[in-house]
Amino acid sequence: MTTTAMKEKIKELFKMLSRADQLELLRELNSSITNDNPVVRLNELCQTLYGENLRFGISNVGDQLNPVIKAELTTPWGFFEAFGQNQRLAKTKAAEVALEAVKKISQDSFFEI
């Protein structure tokens, strides 16, 4: 199978996914090729400002056929939770929410994110 044929097959299969699954797959693919990992960025920020590491709590709230992983993130500025089909996605989503929260906080304070 040629590269062009494989690309077309991938596009065809991608179109068959639900919109939510498409977005989740794109997020997962993007996080694997981007150096800007929100979990790493958030952990570095937390260590720099507070001298602490992030703390995640992970639990499976789905069933065996439809796994849904819940990530609970505790930071010095709040508690955040997110859901995903695997631990990495759930942690990434929770870190993204926490980064947005700290950006909002930083708008009213002296430090820049």
N, CA, C and O atoms as a printed pandas DataFrame, in Angstrom:
     atom_number atom_name residue_name chain_id  residue_number  x_coord  y_coord  z_coord
0              1         N          MET        A               1    0.851   -1.176    0.000
1              2        CA          MET        A               1    0.000    0.000    0.000
2              3         C          MET        A               1    0.899    1.242    0.000
3              4         O          MET        A               1    1.851    1.324    0.776
4              5         N          THR        A               2    0.599    2.178   -0.848
5              6        CA          THR        A               2    1.411    3.395   -0.948
6              7         C          THR        A               2    1.061    4.360    0.174
7              8         O          THR        A               2    0.038    4.219    0.843
8              9         N          THR        A               3    1.926    5.336    0.362
9             10        CA          THR        A               3    1.697    6.355    1.397
10            11         C          THR        A               3    0.416    7.122    1.120
11            12         O          THR        A               3   -0.360    7.391    2.036
12            13         N          THR        A               4    0.194    7.469   -0.122
13            14        CA          THR        A               4   -1.022    8.198   -0.497
14            15         C          THR        A               4   -2.269    7.370   -0.201
15            16         O          THR        A               4   -3.259    7.898    0.306
16            17         N          ALA        A               5   -2.226    6.101   -0.508
17            18        CA          ALA        A               5   -3.368    5.229   -0.239
18            19         C          ALA        A               5   -3.615    5.095    1.264
19            20         O          ALA        A               5   -4.761    5.071    1.713
20            21         N          MET        A               6   -2.533    5.008    2.032
21            22        CA          MET        A               6   -2.683    4.926    3.495
22            23         C          MET        A               6   -3.307    6.199    4.048
23            24         O          MET        A               6   -4.185    6.136    4.909
24            25         N          LYS        A               7   -2.863    7.353    3.564
25            26        CA          LYS        A               7   -3.425    8.631    4.015
26            27         C          LYS        A               7   -4.915    8.702    3.725
27            28         O          LYS        A               7   -5.697    9.135    4.571
28            29         N          GLU        A               8   -5.307    8.282    2.542
29            30        CA          GLU        A               8   -6.723    8.301    2.166
30            31         C          GLU        A               8   -7.537    7.356    3.046
31            32         O          GLU        A               8   -8.656    7.688    3.438
32            33         N          LYS        A               9   -6.993    6.189    3.359
33            34        CA          LYS        A               9   -7.681    5.229    4.229
34            35         C          LYS        A               9   -7.847    5.802    5.635
35            36         O          LYS        A               9   -8.900    5.653    6.255
36            37         N          ILE        A              10   -6.790    6.463    6.132
37            38        CA          ILE        A              10   -6.857    7.094    7.460
38            39         C          ILE        A              10   -7.939    8.168    7.469
39            40         O          ILE        A              10   -8.729    8.237    8.411
40            41         N          LYS        A              11   -7.987    9.002    6.440
41            42        CA          LYS        A              11   -9.016   10.047    6.355
42            43         C          LYS        A              11  -10.418    9.439    6.341
43            44         O          LYS        A              11  -11.332    9.931    7.003
44            45         N          GLU        A              12  -10.567    8.365    5.576
45            46        CA          GLU        A              12  -11.859    7.693    5.483
46            47         C          GLU        A              12  -12.301    7.146    6.844
47            48         O          GLU        A              12  -13.453    7.320    7.242
48            49         N          LEU        A              13  -11.384    6.489    7.551
49            50        CA          LEU        A              13  -11.702    5.943    8.867
50            51         C          LEU        A              13  -11.952    7.048    9.885
51            52         O          LEU        A              13  -12.826    6.923   10.742
52            53         N          PHE        A              14  -11.183    8.130    9.789
53            54        CA          PHE        A              14  -11.341    9.265   10.704
54            55         C          PHE        A              14  -12.742    9.867   10.593
55            56         O          PHE        A              14  -13.347   10.230   11.601
56            57         N          LYS        A              15  -13.248    9.969    9.381
57            58        CA          LYS        A              15  -14.586   10.530    9.152
58            59         C          LYS        A              15  -15.678    9.670    9.777
59            60         O          LYS        A              15  -16.771   10.161   10.058
60            61         N          MET        A              16  -15.389    8.400    9.993
61            62        CA          MET        A              16  -16.375    7.483   10.568
62            63         C          MET        A              16  -16.500    7.649   12.085
63            64         O          MET        A              16  -17.480    7.196   12.675
64            65         N          LEU        A              17  -15.513    8.298   12.721
65            66        CA          LEU        A              17  -15.544    8.516   14.173
66            67         C          LEU        A              17  -16.540    9.607   14.525
67            68         O          LEU        A              17  -16.853   10.467   13.702
68            69         N          SER        A              18  -17.033    9.562   15.750
69            70        CA          SER        A              18  -17.899   10.642   16.220
70            71         C          SER        A              18  -17.054   11.901   16.385
71            72         O          SER        A              18  -15.828   11.826   16.456
72            73         N          ARG        A              19  -17.702   13.039   16.444
73            74        CA          ARG        A              19  -16.989   14.321   16.592
74            75         C          ARG        A              19  -16.143   14.331   17.864
75            76         O          ARG        A              19  -15.008   14.806   17.847
76            77         N          ALA        A              20  -16.680   13.818   18.953
77            78        CA          ALA        A              20  -15.953   13.785   20.222
78            79         C          ALA        A              20  -14.713   12.899   20.110
79            80         O          ALA        A              20  -13.643   13.258   20.602
80            81         N          ASP        A              21  -14.859   11.746   19.465
81            82        CA          ASP        A              21  -13.716   10.852   19.281
82            83         C          ASP        A              21  -12.670   11.466   18.360
83            84         O          ASP        A              21  -11.471   11.279   18.570
84            85         N          GLN        A              22  -13.116   12.199   17.342
85            86        CA          GLN        A              22  -12.172   12.879   16.457
86            87         C          GLN        A              22  -11.334   13.895   17.238
87            88         O          GLN        A              22  -10.112   13.945   17.103
88            89         N          LEU        A              23  -12.015   14.702   18.055
89            90        CA          LEU        A              23  -11.311   15.719   18.830
90            91         C          LEU        A              23  -10.335   15.097   19.824
91            92         O          LEU        A              23   -9.213   15.578   19.986
92            93         N          GLU        A              24  -10.764   14.036   20.481
93            94        CA          GLU        A              24   -9.895   13.371   21.444
94            95         C          GLU        A              24   -8.677   12.763   20.756
95            96         O          GLU        A              24   -7.563   12.849   21.273
96            97         N          LEU        A              25   -8.883   12.153   19.601
97            98        CA          LEU        A              25   -7.769   11.573   18.844
98            99         C          LEU        A              25   -6.801   12.664   18.396
99           100         O          LEU        A              25   -5.586   12.489   18.483
100          101         N          LEU        A              26   -7.328   13.778   17.920
101          102        CA          LEU        A              26   -6.461   14.882   17.502
102          103         C          LEU        A              26   -5.667   15.441   18.680
103          104         O          LEU        A              26   -4.485   15.757   18.542
104          105         N          ARG        A              27   -6.319   15.563   19.839
105          106        CA          ARG        A              27   -5.621   16.018   21.038
106          107         C          ARG        A              27   -4.476   15.076   21.401
107          108         O          ARG        A              27   -3.366   15.512   21.705
108          109         N          GLU        A              28   -4.767   13.776   21.362
109          110        CA          GLU        A              28   -3.767   12.774   21.711
110          111         C          GLU        A              28   -2.598   12.803   20.726
111          112         O          GLU        A              28   -1.438   12.759   21.136
112          113         N          LEU        A              29   -2.900   12.877   19.439
113          114        CA          LEU        A              29   -1.835   12.937   18.433
114          115         C          LEU        A              29   -1.022   14.217   18.571
115          116         O          LEU        A              29    0.202   14.199   18.443
116          117         N          ASN        A              30   -1.698   15.314   18.828
117          118        CA          ASN        A              30   -1.005   16.592   18.972
118          119         C          ASN        A              30   -0.102   16.601   20.198
119          120         O          ASN        A              30    1.010   17.125   20.145
120          121         N          SER        A              31   -0.566   16.030   21.291
121          122        CA          SER        A              31    0.253   16.030   22.510
122          123         C          SER        A              31    1.472   15.128   22.362
123          124         O          SER        A              31    2.470   15.328   23.054
124          125         N          SER        A              32    1.409   14.135   21.468
125          126        CA          SER        A              32    2.557   13.250   21.295
126          127         C          SER        A              32    3.631   13.861   20.401
127          128         O          SER        A              32    4.783   13.428   20.448
128          129         N          ILE        A              33    3.280   14.867   19.581
129          130        CA          ILE        A              33    4.286   15.481   18.716
130          131         C          ILE        A              33    4.690   16.874   19.170
131          132         O          ILE        A              33    5.660   17.426   18.651
132          133         N          THR        A              34    3.990   17.444   20.099
133          134        CA          THR        A              34    4.295   18.783   20.571
134          135         C          THR        A              34    5.148   18.700   21.821
135          136         O          THR        A              34    4.903   17.875   22.701
136          137         N          ASN        A              35    6.141   19.553   21.892
137          138        CA          ASN        A              35    6.998   19.601   23.078
138          139         C          ASN        A              35    6.322   20.350   24.221
139          140         O          ASN        A              35    6.788   20.294   25.358
140          141         N          ASP        A              36    5.253   21.034   23.935
141          142        CA          ASP        A              36    4.577   21.828   24.949
142          143         C          ASP        A              36    3.548   20.972   25.685
143          144         O          ASP        A              36    2.343   21.176   25.543
144          145         N          ASN        A              37    4.032   20.022   26.466
145          146        CA          ASN        A              37    3.165   19.132   27.234
146          147         C          ASN        A              37    2.623   19.901   28.437
147          148         O          ASN        A              37    3.409   20.370   29.260
148          149         N          PRO        A              38    1.288   20.046   28.564
149          150        CA          PRO        A              38    0.728   20.829   29.661
150          151         C          PRO        A              38    1.058   20.267   31.046
151          152         O          PRO        A              38    1.183   21.033   32.001
152          153         N          VAL        A              39    1.201   18.948   31.172
153          154        CA          VAL        A              39    1.533   18.362   32.471
154          155         C          VAL        A              39    2.949   18.772   32.874
155          156         O          VAL        A              39    3.186   19.150   34.021
156          157         N          VAL        A              40    3.887   18.695   31.931
157          158        CA          VAL        A              40    5.272   19.083   32.210
158          159         C          VAL        A              40    5.354   20.574   32.518
159          160         O          VAL        A              40    6.005   20.991   33.476
160          161         N          ARG        A              41    4.682   21.366   31.687
161          162        CA          ARG        A              41    4.704   22.827   31.890
162          163         C          ARG        A              41    4.125   23.214   33.251
163          164         O          ARG        A              41    4.680   24.058   33.954
164          165         N          LEU        A              42    3.014   22.594   33.610
165          166        CA          LEU        A              42    2.373   22.888   34.885
166          167         C          LEU        A              42    3.229   22.430   36.060
167          168         O          LEU        A              42    3.326   23.128   37.069
168          169         N          ASN        A              43    3.851   21.259   35.932
169          170        CA          ASN        A              43    4.707   20.759   37.004
170          171         C          ASN        A              43    5.918   21.672   37.205
171          172         O          ASN        A              43    6.305   21.947   38.341
172          173         N          GLU        A              44    6.517   22.142   36.106
173          174        CA          GLU        A              44    7.650   23.069   36.213
174          175         C          GLU        A              44    7.229   24.363   36.895
175          176         O          GLU        A              44    7.958   24.894   37.733
176          177         N          LEU        A              45    6.058   24.868   36.538
177          178        CA          LEU        A              45    5.537   26.079   37.158
178          179         C          LEU        A              45    5.311   25.875   38.651
179          180         O          LEU        A              45    5.681   26.720   39.465
180          181         N          CYS        A              46    4.707   24.759   39.000
181          182        CA          CYS        A              46    4.412   24.437   40.390
182          183         C          CYS        A              46    5.711   24.307   41.203
183          184         O          CYS        A              46    5.784   24.782   42.336
184          185         N          GLN        A              47    6.725   23.667   40.626
185          186        CA          GLN        A              47    8.010   23.518   41.315
186          187         C          GLN        A              47    8.702   24.865   41.478
187          188         O          GLN        A              47    9.274   25.151   42.530
188          189         N          THR        A              48    8.651   25.692   40.434
189          190        CA          THR        A              48    9.312   26.998   40.477
190          191         C          THR        A              48    8.679   27.925   41.513
191          192         O          THR        A              48    9.379   28.554   42.306
192          193         N          LEU        A              49    7.355   28.000   41.496
193          194        CA          LEU        A              49    6.665   28.949   42.377
194          195         C          LEU        A              49    6.463   28.440   43.797
195          196         O          LEU        A              49    6.502   29.222   44.747
196          197         N          TYR        A              50    6.247   27.130   43.953
197          198        CA          TYR        A              50    5.854   26.601   45.255
198          199         C          TYR        A              50    6.769   25.511   45.801
199          200         O          TYR        A              50    6.616   25.090   46.948
200          201         N          GLY        A              51    7.718   25.050   44.988
201          202        CA          GLY        A              51    8.611   23.979   45.435
202          203         C          GLY        A              51    7.899   22.657   45.637
203          204         O          GLY        A              51    8.343   21.830   46.433
204          205         N          GLU        A              52    6.797   22.444   44.925
205          206        CA          GLU        A              52    6.003   21.217   45.063
206          207         C          GLU        A              52    5.797   20.561   43.708
207          208         O          GLU        A              52    5.831   21.229   42.675
208          209         N          ASN        A              53    5.586   19.262   43.716
209          210        CA          ASN        A              53    5.202   18.533   42.503
210          211         C          ASN        A              53    3.683   18.453   42.420
211          212         O          ASN        A              53    2.984   18.609   43.421
212          213         N          LEU        A              54    3.187   18.209   41.221
213          214        CA          LEU        A              54    1.751   18.006   41.045
214          215         C          LEU        A              54    1.338   16.689   41.688
215          216         O          LEU        A              54    2.141   15.765   41.817
216          217         N          ARG        A              55    0.085   16.622   42.085
217          218        CA          ARG        A              55   -0.456   15.371   42.632
218          219         C          ARG        A              55   -1.716   15.018   41.853
219          220         O          ARG        A              55   -2.684   15.777   41.822
220          221         N          PHE        A              56   -1.677   13.856   41.231
221          222        CA          PHE        A              56   -2.826   13.355   40.480
222          223         C          PHE        A              56   -3.437   12.180   41.216
223          224         O          PHE        A              56   -2.723   11.332   41.750
224          225         N          GLY        A              57   -4.751   12.133   41.243
225          226        CA          GLY        A              57   -5.486   10.951   41.668
226          227         C          GLY        A              57   -6.168   10.388   40.432
227          228         O          GLY        A              57   -6.832   11.126   39.704
228          229         N          ILE        A              58   -6.016    9.107   40.188
229          230        CA          ILE        A              58   -6.575    8.477   38.984
230          231         C          ILE        A              58   -7.575    7.406   39.399
231          232         O          ILE        A              58   -7.299    6.586   40.274
232          233         N          SER        A              59   -8.749    7.426   38.753
233          234        CA          SER        A              59   -9.735    6.381   39.008
234          235         C          SER        A              59  -10.479    6.064   37.720
235          236         O          SER        A              59  -10.594    6.907   36.831
236          237         N          ASN        A              60  -10.978    4.847   37.632
237          238        CA          ASN        A              60  -11.768    4.419   36.485
238          239         C          ASN        A              60  -13.236    4.550   36.863
239          240         O          ASN        A              60  -13.723    3.853   37.753
240          241         N          VAL        A              61  -13.936    5.450   36.179
241          242        CA          VAL        A              61  -15.352    5.655   36.476
242          243         C          VAL        A              61  -16.251    5.056   35.399
243          244         O          VAL        A              61  -17.474    5.169   35.470
244          245         N          GLY        A              62  -15.640    4.423   34.406
245          246        CA          GLY        A              62  -16.411    3.770   33.340
246          247         C          GLY        A              62  -16.514    2.287   33.615
247          248         O          GLY        A              62  -16.222    1.819   34.716
248          249         N          ASP        A              63  -16.929    1.562   32.608
249          250        CA          ASP        A              63  -16.985    0.114   32.736
250          251         C          ASP        A              63  -15.918   -0.519   31.840
251          252         O          ASP        A              63  -15.141    0.188   31.197
252          253         N          GLN        A              64  -15.886   -1.834   31.804
253          254        CA          GLN        A              64  -14.853   -2.543   31.075
254          255         C          GLN        A              64  -14.929   -2.293   29.559
255          256         O          GLN        A              64  -13.901   -2.215   28.887
256          257         N          LEU        A              65  -16.127   -2.171   29.044
257          258        CA          LEU        A              65  -16.291   -1.963   27.610
258          259         C          LEU        A              65  -16.132   -0.504   27.203
259          260         O          LEU        A              65  -15.780   -0.211   26.061
260          261         N          ASN        A              66  -16.386    0.390   28.113
261          262        CA          ASN        A              66  -16.320    1.822   27.844
262          263         C          ASN        A              66  -15.511    2.508   28.948
263          264         O          ASN        A              66  -16.091    3.187   29.795
264          265         N          PRO        A              67  -14.196    2.345   28.955
265          266        CA          PRO        A              67  -13.412    2.912   30.047
266          267         C          PRO        A              67  -13.427    4.439   30.029
267          268         O          PRO        A              67  -13.253    5.061   28.981
268          269         N          VAL        A              68  -13.634    5.020   31.181
269          270        CA          VAL        A              68  -13.548    6.459   31.358
270          271         C          VAL        A              68  -12.651    6.681   32.574
271          272         O          VAL        A              68  -12.973    6.267   33.687
272          273         N          ILE        A              69  -11.543    7.330   32.341
273          274        CA          ILE        A              69  -10.575    7.572   33.401
274          275         C          ILE        A              69  -10.774    8.989   33.928
275          276         O          ILE        A              69  -10.889    9.943   33.157
276          277         N          LYS        A              70  -10.812    9.108   35.231
277          278        CA          LYS        A              70  -10.968   10.401   35.885
278          279         C          LYS        A              70   -9.627   10.778   36.515
279          280         O          LYS        A              70   -9.058   10.009   37.289
280          281         N          ALA        A              71   -9.130   11.970   36.176
281          282        CA          ALA        A              71   -7.896   12.477   36.768
282          283         C          ALA        A              71   -8.248   13.648   37.681
283          284         O          ALA        A              71   -8.879   14.614   37.253
284          285         N          GLU        A              72   -7.838   13.552   38.928
285          286        CA          GLU        A              72   -8.045   14.633   39.897
286          287         C          GLU        A              72   -6.678   15.244   40.178
287          288         O          GLU        A              72   -5.777   14.565   40.672
288          289         N          LEU        A              73   -6.526   16.518   39.865
289          290        CA          LEU        A              73   -5.255   17.223   39.990
290          291         C          LEU        A              73   -5.328   18.209   41.143
291          292         O          LEU        A              73   -6.244   19.029   41.212
292          293         N          THR        A              74   -4.362   18.126   42.044
293          294        CA          THR        A              74   -4.288   19.046   43.163
294          295         C          THR        A              74   -3.070   19.937   42.978
295          296         O          THR        A              74   -1.946   19.451   42.844
296          297         N          THR        A              75   -3.302   21.245   42.971
297          298        CA          THR        A              75   -2.222   22.229   42.878
298          299         C          THR        A              75   -2.355   23.180   44.066
299          300         O          THR        A              75   -3.374   23.158   44.756
300          301         N          PRO        A              76   -1.351   24.006   44.316
301          302        CA          PRO        A              76   -1.467   24.984   45.407
302          303         C          PRO        A              76   -2.590   26.000   45.196
303          304         O          PRO        A              76   -3.033   26.626   46.159
304          305         N          TRP        A              77   -3.056   26.175   43.967
305          306        CA          TRP        A              77   -4.107   27.158   43.706
306          307         C          TRP        A              77   -5.463   26.544   43.405
307          308         O          TRP        A              77   -6.397   27.257   43.037
308          309         N          GLY        A              78   -5.585   25.230   43.556
309          310        CA          GLY        A              78   -6.908   24.653   43.367
310          311         C          GLY        A              78   -6.920   23.168   43.050
311          312         O          GLY        A              78   -5.883   22.515   42.940
312          313         N          PHE        A              79   -8.122   22.672   42.909
313          314        CA          PHE        A              79   -8.385   21.267   42.621
314          315         C          PHE        A              79   -9.093   21.208   41.265
315          316         O          PHE        A              79  -10.064   21.929   41.037
316          317         N          PHE        A              80   -8.605   20.347   40.369
317          318        CA          PHE        A              80   -9.149   20.265   39.018
318          319         C          PHE        A              80   -9.360   18.803   38.656
319          320         O          PHE        A              80   -8.594   17.933   39.070
320          321         N          GLU        A              81  -10.407   18.540   37.879
321          322        CA          GLU        A              81  -10.630   17.171   37.438
322          323         C          GLU        A              81  -11.018   17.165   35.972
323          324         O          GLU        A              81  -11.601   18.118   35.454
324          325         N          ALA        A              82  -10.675   16.058   35.316
325          326        CA          ALA        A              82  -11.007   15.892   33.905
326          327         C          ALA        A              82  -11.152   14.401   33.614
327          328         O          ALA        A              82  -10.724   13.552   34.396
328          329         N          PHE        A              83  -11.762   14.109   32.479
329          330        CA          PHE        A              83  -12.026   12.730   32.089
330          331         C          PHE        A              83  -11.432   12.454   30.715
331          332         O          PHE        A              83  -11.341   13.355   29.881
332          333         N          GLY        A              84  -11.030   11.213   30.481
333          334        CA          GLY        A              84  -10.496   10.807   29.188
334          335         C          GLY        A              84  -10.579    9.306   29.039
335          336         O          GLY        A              84  -10.942    8.593   29.975
336          337         N          GLN        A              85  -10.235    8.828   27.838
337          338        CA          GLN        A              85  -10.289    7.388   27.591
338          339         C          GLN        A              85   -9.064    6.666   28.137
339          340         O          GLN        A              85   -9.059    5.439   28.236
340          341         N          ASN        A              86   -8.023    7.423   28.494
341          342        CA          ASN        A              86   -6.850    6.820   29.134
342          343         C          ASN        A              86   -6.253    7.826   30.110
343          344         O          ASN        A              86   -6.650    8.991   30.132
344          345         N          GLN        A              87   -5.296    7.369   30.917
345          346        CA          GLN        A              87   -4.722    8.226   31.959
346          347         C          GLN        A              87   -4.046    9.462   31.374
347          348         O          GLN        A              87   -4.195   10.568   31.893
348          349         N          ARG        A              88   -3.304    9.262   30.293
349          350        CA          ARG        A              88   -2.561   10.382   29.722
350          351         C          ARG        A              88   -3.501   11.491   29.262
351          352         O          ARG        A              88   -3.244   12.666   29.522
352          353         N          LEU        A              89   -4.590   11.129   28.580
353          354        CA          LEU        A              89   -5.540   12.141   28.127
354          355         C          LEU        A              89   -6.219   12.837   29.296
355          356         O          LEU        A              89   -6.382   14.057   29.280
356          357         N          ALA        A              90   -6.611   12.085   30.299
357          358        CA          ALA        A              90   -7.276   12.676   31.460
358          359         C          ALA        A              90   -6.331   13.638   32.190
359          360         O          ALA        A              90   -6.737   14.733   32.579
360          361         N          LYS        A              91   -5.077   13.229   32.374
361          362        CA          LYS        A              91   -4.098   14.103   33.034
362          363         C          LYS        A              91   -3.842   15.359   32.207
363          364         O          LYS        A              91   -3.753   16.461   32.749
364          365         N          THR        A              92   -3.725   15.187   30.902
365          366        CA          THR        A              92   -3.483   16.331   30.024
366          367         C          THR        A              92   -4.629   17.326   30.089
367          368         O          THR        A              92   -4.403   18.533   30.172
368          369         N          LYS        A              93   -5.853   16.826   30.050
369          370        CA          LYS        A              93   -7.019   17.712   30.125
370          371         C          LYS        A              93   -7.074   18.447   31.462
371          372         O          LYS        A              93   -7.374   19.640   31.499
372          373         N          ALA        A              94   -6.787   17.744   32.562
373          374        CA          ALA        A              94   -6.795   18.384   33.884
374          375         C          ALA        A              94   -5.706   19.453   33.957
375          376         O          ALA        A              94   -5.927   20.528   34.514
376          377         N          ALA        A              95   -4.544   19.163   33.400
377          378        CA          ALA        A              95   -3.447   20.141   33.405
378          379         C          ALA        A              95   -3.810   21.366   32.564
379          380         O          ALA        A              95   -3.484   22.493   32.938
380          381         N          GLU        A              96   -4.481   21.151   31.434
381          382        CA          GLU        A              96   -4.906   22.277   30.598
382          383         C          GLU        A              96   -5.869   23.187   31.355
383          384         O          GLU        A              96   -5.766   24.411   31.276
384          385         N          VAL        A              97   -6.802   22.587   32.086
385          386        CA          VAL        A              97   -7.760   23.374   32.877
386          387         C          VAL        A              97   -7.017   24.157   33.961
387          388         O          VAL        A              97   -7.303   25.333   34.184
388          389         N          ALA        A              98   -6.072   23.510   34.629
389          390        CA          ALA        A              98   -5.307   24.174   35.690
390          391         C          ALA        A              98   -4.449   25.305   35.120
391          392         O          ALA        A              98   -4.314   26.354   35.751
392          393         N          LEU        A              99   -3.869   25.104   33.935
393          394        CA          LEU        A              99   -3.083   26.179   33.310
394          395         C          LEU        A              99   -3.955   27.377   32.962
395          396         O          LEU        A              99   -3.547   28.524   33.146
396          397         N          GLU        A             100   -5.156   27.110   32.459
397          398        CA          GLU        A             100   -6.078   28.215   32.174
398          399         C          GLU        A             100   -6.428   28.979   33.449
399          400         O          GLU        A             100   -6.521   30.206   33.443
400          401         N          ALA        A             101   -6.622   28.241   34.540
401          402        CA          ALA        A             101   -6.954   28.884   35.819
402          403         C          ALA        A             101   -5.798   29.749   36.304
403          404         O          ALA        A             101   -6.013   30.868   36.769
404          405         N          VAL        A             102   -4.566   29.237   36.197
405          406        CA          VAL        A             102   -3.421   30.014   36.676
406          407         C          VAL        A             102   -3.169   31.217   35.771
407          408         O          VAL        A             102   -2.698   32.251   36.244
408          409         N          LYS        A             103   -3.473   31.101   34.477
409          410        CA          LYS        A             103   -3.348   32.257   33.581
410          411         C          LYS        A             103   -4.324   33.349   33.994
411          412         O          LYS        A             103   -3.995   34.534   33.974
412          413         N          LYS        A             104   -5.521   32.936   34.366
413          414        CA          LYS        A             104   -6.537   33.901   34.808
414          415         C          LYS        A             104   -6.093   34.568   36.108
415          416         O          LYS        A             104   -6.252   35.777   36.278
416          417         N          ILE        A             105   -5.536   33.776   37.021
417          418        CA          ILE        A             105   -5.039   34.319   38.287
418          419         C          ILE        A             105   -3.889   35.284   38.023
419          420         O          ILE        A             105   -3.807   36.338   38.654
420          421         N          SER        A             106   -2.995   34.929   37.090
421          422        CA          SER        A             106   -1.808   35.744   36.833
422          423         C          SER        A             106   -2.141   37.092   36.217
423          424         O          SER        A             106   -1.344   38.026   36.308
424          425         N          GLN        A             107   -3.308   37.208   35.590
425          426        CA          GLN        A             107   -3.711   38.485   35.025
426          427         C          GLN        A             107   -3.894   39.544   36.114
427          428         O          GLN        A             107   -3.729   40.739   35.869
428          429         N          ASP        A             108   -4.238   39.086   37.312
429          430        CA          ASP        A             108   -4.467   40.002   38.428
430          431         C          ASP        A             108   -3.305   40.063   39.401
431          432         O          ASP        A             108   -3.428   40.660   40.470
432          433         N          SER        A             109   -2.176   39.455   39.051
433          434        CA          SER        A             109   -1.041   39.436   39.973
434          435         C          SER        A             109    0.235   39.874   39.269
435          436         O          SER        A             109    0.194   40.360   38.139
436          437         N          PHE        A             110    1.347   39.701   39.932
437          438        CA          PHE        A             110    2.613   40.211   39.432
438          439         C          PHE        A             110    3.396   39.257   38.566
439          440         O          PHE        A             110    4.318   39.694   37.877
440          441         N          PHE        A             111    3.081   37.976   38.563
441          442        CA          PHE        A             111    3.899   37.040   37.785
442          443         C          PHE        A             111    3.265   36.738   36.439
443          444         O          PHE        A             111    2.046   36.805   36.281
444          445         N          GLU        A             112    4.097   36.412   35.487
445          446        CA          GLU        A             112    3.680   36.162   34.111
446          447         C          GLU        A             112    3.830   34.682   33.802
447          448         O          GLU        A             112    4.850   34.080   34.137
448          449         N          ILE        A             113    2.830   34.091   33.171
449          450        CA          ILE        A             113    2.868   32.680   32.777
450          451         C          ILE        A             113    3.128   32.589   31.303
451          452         O          ILE        A             113    3.200   31.489   30.755
